[in-house]
């Protein structure tokens, strides 16, 4: 979360950037396609699954395009 970035010891935005990218791509891809797409940035299958799960949470059918954009909105507001 942004609070983790603001108050944590690591100030890296890599994870947030990948989350943002995943949310954007999820508007065009289903879960399994997104999982494969993230491979270029996230080699660990467990980490990729976590990114996909977070982006697709709350959707009735995760094989369809769509994403929960809550995290992306927070990052945009924080970076503005």
C-alpha positions as CSV (number, residue, x, y, z in Angstrom):
1,X,0.0,0.0,0.0
2,X,1.0,3.6,-0.2
3,X,1.4,3.8,3.6
4,X,3.9,1.0,3.4
5,X,5.9,3.0,0.8
6,X,5.6,6.2,2.8
7,X,6.5,4.8,6.2
8,X,8.6,1.7,5.3
9,X,12.3,1.5,5.1
10,X,12.3,0.8,1.3
11,X,11.1,3.6,-0.9
12,X,11.1,1.5,-4.1
13,X,8.1,2.0,-6.4
14,X,8.8,-1.1,-8.4
15,X,6.0,-3.1,-6.8
16,X,3.6,-0.2,-7.2
17,X,4.6,0.2,-10.8
18,X,4.0,-3.4,-11.5
19,X,0.6,-3.3,-9.8
20,X,-0.3,-0.2,-11.9
21,X,0.8,-2.0,-15.1
22,X,-1.1,-5.2,-14.1
23,X,-4.3,-3.2,-13.4
24,X,-4.0,-1.5,-16.8
25,X,-3.3,-4.8,-18.6
26,X,-6.2,-6.5,-16.8
27,X,-8.6,-4.2,-18.6
28,X,-7.5,-6.0,-21.8
29,X,-6.6,-9.5,-20.5
30,X,-8.1,-12.4,-18.5
31,X,-6.3,-13.9,-15.5
32,X,-4.2,-16.5,-17.3
33,X,-3.2,-14.1,-20.1
34,X,-2.2,-11.5,-17.5
35,X,-0.3,-14.1,-15.5
36,X,1.8,-14.8,-18.7
37,X,2.2,-11.1,-19.5
38,X,3.6,-10.3,-16.1
39,X,6.3,-12.9,-16.6
40,X,8.5,-10.3,-18.3
41,X,8.7,-8.3,-15.0
42,X,8.0,-10.9,-12.3
43,X,9.8,-14.2,-12.8
44,X,8.3,-15.8,-9.6
45,X,5.0,-17.7,-10.3
46,X,3.9,-17.1,-6.7
47,X,4.5,-13.3,-7.0
48,X,2.8,-13.1,-10.4
49,X,-0.2,-15.0,-9.0
50,X,-0.4,-12.5,-6.1
51,X,-0.4,-9.6,-8.5
52,X,-3.1,-11.2,-10.7
53,X,-5.2,-12.2,-7.7
54,X,-5.0,-8.6,-6.3
55,X,-6.0,-7.0,-9.6
56,X,-8.8,-9.5,-10.4
57,X,-10.2,-9.8,-6.8
58,X,-14.0,-9.2,-6.6
59,X,-14.7,-10.1,-10.2
60,X,-17.3,-12.8,-10.8
61,X,-15.4,-14.3,-13.7
62,X,-11.6,-13.6,-13.7
63,X,-11.1,-15.1,-17.2
64,X,-12.8,-12.0,-18.6
65,X,-11.2,-8.6,-19.0
66,X,-11.6,-6.2,-16.1
67,X,-9.8,-5.1,-12.9
68,X,-10.3,-3.6,-9.5
69,X,-8.7,-0.2,-10.0
70,X,-8.7,0.9,-6.3
71,X,-4.9,0.5,-6.0
72,X,-4.2,2.3,-9.3
73,X,-6.3,5.3,-8.2
74,X,-4.4,5.5,-4.9
75,X,-1.0,5.5,-6.7
76,X,-2.2,8.2,-9.2
77,X,-3.4,10.4,-6.5
78,X,-0.2,9.9,-4.4
79,X,2.1,10.6,-7.4
80,X,0.1,13.7,-8.5
